[in-house]
Amino acid sequence: MSERIPPAGGMSEEVAAIIALTAPPDRDPPGTISVLAHRPAMLTSFLPWARVLAREGVVPRRDHEILALRASVNCRSAFEWGEHLLFARDAGITDDEIDQIVAGATDPRWAPRDAALVRAADQLHNGCDVDDETWAVLAADYDAPQLVEIIYIVGQYTMLSMVANGLRVNVPATFRPLPE
């Protein structure tokens, strides 16, 4: 599929500098961010919020990436999947755990806490809510700020998956394909 909207060009120095800050070391800025730059006011409002989740989050990085990857699976977003596989590896997520994320919360290899994260991502995707049983498992291990952030993480990567899918953001050839 071809991109519906190419990355923004001819942007102000301010917006270009902000986009450059979103690039992980030795990588280009995310394709979604480069396309969102067509609306600089929205992008510059969104990025500080996204930065808090990405760099100042209270949810452990590994758990954050489990949620991000499951959101990308649920949304069938090849871009977000490939992008977050790179971050997941940095967070210590193994190939076996990546297979488990794809398989879902019923995979018997999950620890209860991790299964609850995957289940929460699925429930938020399917019904915009988390059931009491899943919430109880999460609440046993996470404090109130972390529980709030879990919801935000799933919401953010669902939204970014919609952006990537709806605008047909280019998926780099180096990204591992999204499993069927």
C-alpha positions in Angstrom: 0.0 0.0 0.0 1.2 3.5 -0.7 1.3 6.3 1.7 -1.8 8.5 1.6 0.0 11.5 2.9 3.8 11.7 2.7 5.9 13.0 5.6 5.6 16.8 6.0 8.1 18.9 4.2 8.9 22.6 4.4 8.1 22.8 8.1 9.2 25.5 10.4 12.6 25.2 12.1 10.7 24.8 15.4 8.6 21.9 14.2 11.6 20.2 12.5 13.6 20.5 15.8 10.7 19.0 17.8 10.4 16.1 15.3 14.1 15.5 15.5 13.8 15.1 19.3 11.4 12.1 18.8 14.0 10.0 17.0 15.6 7.2 19.0 19.4 7.1 18.9 20.7 6.1 15.4 17.1 6.1 13.9 14.9 8.4 12.0 11.9 10.0 13.7 8.8 7.7 13.7 6.9 7.9 10.4 3.6 8.7 12.3 5.2 11.8 13.8 6.6 13.0 10.4 3.1 12.7 8.9 1.4 14.4 11.9 3.7 17.4 11.3 1.2 18.5 8.6 -0.8 19.8 11.6 2.0 21.5 13.6 -0.3 22.9 16.4 -1.7 19.5 17.1 1.7 17.8 16.9 3.4 20.3 19.3 0.5 19.8 21.7 0.6 16.0 21.5 4.4 15.4 21.8 4.8 16.7 25.4 2.1 14.3 26.5 3.6 11.4 24.5 7.0 12.3 26.0 5.7 11.9 29.5 4.5 8.4 28.7 7.6 7.4 26.8 10.3 8.9 29.0 8.8 9.7 32.4 6.3 6.8 32.7 5.7 5.1 36.0 4.8 1.8 34.4 7.9 -0.4 33.9 9.3 -0.2 30.4 8.8 -3.9 29.8 5.1 -3.7 30.8 4.7 -0.5 28.6 6.0 -2.4 25.6 3.7 -5.4 26.2 0.8 -3.0 26.2 2.0 -1.1 23.1 2.7 -4.3 21.1 -0.7 -5.8 22.1 -2.5 -2.6 21.0 -0.7 -2.8 17.7 -1.7 -6.5 17.3 -5.3 -5.6 18.1 -5.3 -2.7 15.6 -3.4 -4.7 13.0 -0.9 -1.9 12.7 2.3 -3.1 11.0 4.0 0.3 11.6 3.4 0.4 15.4 4.2 -3.3 15.6 7.6 -2.9 13.9 8.4 0.3 15.8 7.7 -1.2 19.2 9.5 -4.5 18.5 12.7 -2.4 18.6 11.7 -0.8 21.9 10.6 -4.2 23.3 13.9 -5.7 22.6 15.6 -2.8 24.5 13.2 -3.5 27.4 14.2 -7.1 27.6 11.2 -8.7 26.0 12.3 -12.1 24.4 11.2 -13.7 21.2 9.1 -16.2 23.2 7.3 -13.3 24.9 6.7 -11.6 21.6 5.0 -14.9 20.4 3.0 -14.8 23.6 1.9 -11.2 22.9 0.6 -12.3 19.5 -1.1 -15.4 21.0 -2.9 -13.4 23.6 -3.7 -13.5 27.3 -4.7 -17.2 27.3 -1.2 -18.3 26.4 -0.3 -20.6 29.3 3.3 -19.3 29.5 2.2 -15.9 30.8 2.6 -15.0 34.5 -0.7 -13.8 35.9 0.4 -10.1 36.0 1.5 -10.2 32.3 -1.6 -12.0 31.2 -3.7 -9.3 32.9 -1.8 -6.6 31.0 -2.6 -8.4 27.7 -6.2 -9.0 28.8 -6.6 -5.3 29.7 -5.3 -4.2 26.3 -7.8 -6.6 24.6 -10.7 -5.5 26.8 -10.0 -1.8 26.2 -9.7 -2.5 22.5 -12.9 -4.6 22.3 -15.1 -2.7 24.8 -13.3 0.4 26.0 -13.4 -1.0 29.6 -11.5 -3.4 31.9 -13.5 -6.0 33.7 -13.3 -6.3 37.5 -11.4 -9.6 37.5 -8.6 -8.2 35.3 -8.6 -4.9 37.3 -8.2 -6.8 40.5 -5.1 -8.6 39.2 -3.6 -5.3 38.0 -4.5 -3.4 41.2 -2.7 -6.1 43.2 0.6 -5.2 41.5 0.3 -1.5 40.4 -0.5 1.7 42.3 -3.0 4.3 41.2 -0.7 6.3 39.0 0.4 3.1 37.2 -3.1 2.0 36.7 -4.1 5.3 35.1 -1.0 5.1 32.9 -1.8 1.6 31.8 -5.1 2.9 30.3 -3.3 5.8 28.7 -0.6 3.6 27.1 -3.2 1.4 25.4 -5.1 4.5 24.3 -2.1 6.2 22.9 -0.9 3.2 20.8 -4.5 2.5 19.6 -4.6 6.1 18.4 -1.2 6.0 16.8 -2.2 2.7 15.2 -5.2 4.4 13.7 -3.0 7.2 12.4 -0.5 4.7 10.9 -3.2 2.6 9.4 -5.5 5.3 8.2 -2.8 7.4 6.6 -0.9 4.3 5.3 2.3 5.4 7.0 5.3 3.8 5.3 6.4 0.6 7.1 10.2 0.5 6.8 11.5 -2.7 5.1 13.7 -3.3 8.2 10.6 -3.8 10.4 9.6 -7.3 11.3 6.2 -8.0 9.7 3.1 -8.1 11.9 2.1 -11.8 12.3 -1.2 -13.0 10.9 
